[in-house]
Amino acid sequence: MASIGTKTYDTVASKKVAFLGLGVMGFPMAGHLARAGHTVTVYNRTAAKAQEWVKEFGGKAAATPREAAAGADIVFACVGNDDDLRSVVLGADGAFAGMARNAVFVDHTTASADVARELYAAARKLDLQFVDGPVSGGQAGAVNGVLTVMCGGEKAVFDSIQPVAQAFGRAVTLVGEPGAGQLAKMVNQICIAGLVQGLSEGVAFGQAAGLDMKLVLDVISKGAAQSWQMENRGGTMVDDKFDFGFAVDWMRKDLGLVLAEARHNGARVPVTALVDQFYADVQKMGGGRWDTSSLVKRLRD
């Protein structure tokens, strides 16, 4: 079965690109680049995953990030966290060591704004370019090539990578200077955390009241309460199904970034801090890999 959905790609001049990190997001994102006509070299810490990707999409696999990045116009990455990102970028085997002058590194990891600024500065010292571009849309968005990409960087550099990134993105937007993409992703996660908690309370309340909650959700989704979470997760919350989607462990990592940045910039995020602790309760229930909509379980159990 194909690991990416059907998408019609805009006509864009073929580029030589690399993709570092072939997890649930990176695997289909790199696949869309190949399907759009770009020449793709991939790297993954577990080499077997890279070989699986090559078998499905063509291109080639490299043994190190440096080898993958050699000769690439653009190097994309989507890894786990700040430390994972540094490990594929810096050092003798890192991507920066293999990139040609003025090549662009585009990071799709959800990471800190600090590491984005750090790597931007390191890139410029080497005459390289850097854009932070975390994504929203989850695994389904990656598979279907409809991710929202929030970018921080210099406009001319962004303009050069935007048409290529649209192979896996529905909206690829420059939101500000280096680090701004990561900050925008934090705003995204703050909003989602509050929405999911509110939806969880609504579903649990309605069930306790004996309502047909699928019917109720269908009705209220036509009005002001409508949201992506309600449309895509309400029914599965009613059915107590959570073995898919964006994992609680990942959300807690993201909210940790939010809370650290809030301590730095003085923003007040009391609801986000509370929901973070609710997700900690879900982890204690054994739900670290459950979808984030599993917040409703702590209201039932």
Secondary structure as the mmCIF struct_conf table of DSSP 4:
data_model
#
loop_
_struct_conf.conf_type_id
_struct_conf.id
_struct_conf.beg_label_comp_id
_struct_conf.beg_label_asym_id
_struct_conf.beg_label_seq_id
_struct_conf.end_label_comp_id
_struct_conf.end_label_asym_id
_struct_conf.end_label_seq_id
BEND BEND1 SER A 3 ILE A 4
HELX_LH_PP_P HELX_LH_PP_P1 THR A 8 ASP A 10
STRN STRN1 LYS A 16 LEU A 20
BEND BEND2 GLY A 23 GLY A 23
TURN_TY1_P TURN_TY1_P1 VAL A 24 MET A 25
HELX_RH_AL_P HELX_RH_AL_P1 GLY A 26 ARG A 35
TURN_TY1_P TURN_TY1_P2 ALA A 36 GLY A 37
STRN STRN2 THR A 39 TYR A 43
BEND BEND3 ARG A 45 THR A 46
HELX_RH_AL_P HELX_RH_AL_P2 ALA A 47 PHE A 57
BEND BEND4 GLY A 59 GLY A 59
STRN STRN3 LYS A 60 ALA A 61
BEND BEND5 ALA A 63 THR A 64
HELX_RH_AL_P HELX_RH_AL_P3 PRO A 65 ALA A 69
TURN_TY1_P TURN_TY1_P3 ALA A 70 GLY A 71
BEND BEND6 ASP A 73 ASP A 73
STRN STRN4 ILE A 74 ALA A 77
BEND BEND7 GLY A 80 ASN A 81
HELX_RH_AL_P HELX_RH_AL_P4 ASP A 82 VAL A 89
BEND BEND8 LEU A 90 GLY A 91
TURN_TY1_P TURN_TY1_P4 ALA A 92 ASP A 93
BEND BEND9 GLY A 94 GLY A 94
HELX_RH_AL_P HELX_RH_AL_P5 ALA A 95 GLY A 98
HELX_LH_PP_P HELX_LH_PP_P2 MET A 99 ALA A 100
TURN_TY1_P TURN_TY1_P5 ARG A 101 ASN A 102
STRN STRN5 VAL A 104 ASP A 107
BEND BEND10 THR A 109 THR A 109
HELX_RH_AL_P HELX_RH_AL_P6 ALA A 113 LYS A 125
TURN_TY1_P TURN_TY1_P6 LEU A 126 ASP A 127
STRN STRN6 GLN A 129 ASP A 132
STRN STRN7 VAL A 135 SER A 136
BEND BEND11 GLY A 137 GLY A 137
HELX_RH_AL_P HELX_RH_AL_P7 GLY A 138 ASN A 144
TURN_TY1_P TURN_TY1_P7 GLY A 145 GLY A 145
STRN STRN8 LEU A 147 GLY A 152
BEND BEND12 GLY A 153 GLY A 153
HELX_RH_AL_P HELX_RH_AL_P8 LYS A 155 ALA A 165
TURN_TY1_P TURN_TY1_P8 GLN A 166 PHE A 168
STRN STRN9 GLY A 169 GLY A 176
BEND BEND13 GLU A 177 GLU A 177
TURN_TY1_P TURN_TY1_P9 PRO A 178 GLY A 179
HELX_RH_AL_P HELX_RH_AL_P9 ALA A 180 ALA A 208
TURN_TY1_P TURN_TY1_P10 ALA A 209 GLY A 210
HELX_RH_AL_P HELX_RH_AL_P10 MET A 213 ILE A 220
TURN_TY1_P TURN_TY1_P11 SER A 221 ALA A 225
HELX_RH_AL_P HELX_RH_AL_P11 TRP A 228 VAL A 238
TURN_TY1_P TURN_TY1_P12 ASP A 239 ASP A 240
BEND BEND14 ASP A 243 PHE A 246
STRN STRN10 ALA A 247 ALA A 247
HELX_RH_AL_P HELX_RH_AL_P12 VAL A 248 ASN A 265
HELX_RH_AL_P HELX_RH_AL_P13 PRO A 270 LYS A 284
TURN_TY1_P TURN_TY1_P13 MET A 285 GLY A 286
TURN_TY1_P TURN_TY1_P14 GLY A 288 ARG A 289
BEND BEND15 TRP A 290 TRP A 290
STRN STRN11 ASP A 291 ASP A 291
HELX_RH_3T_P HELX_RH_3T_P1 THR A 292 VAL A 296
HELX_RH_AL_P HELX_RH_AL_P14 LYS A 297 ARG A 300
#
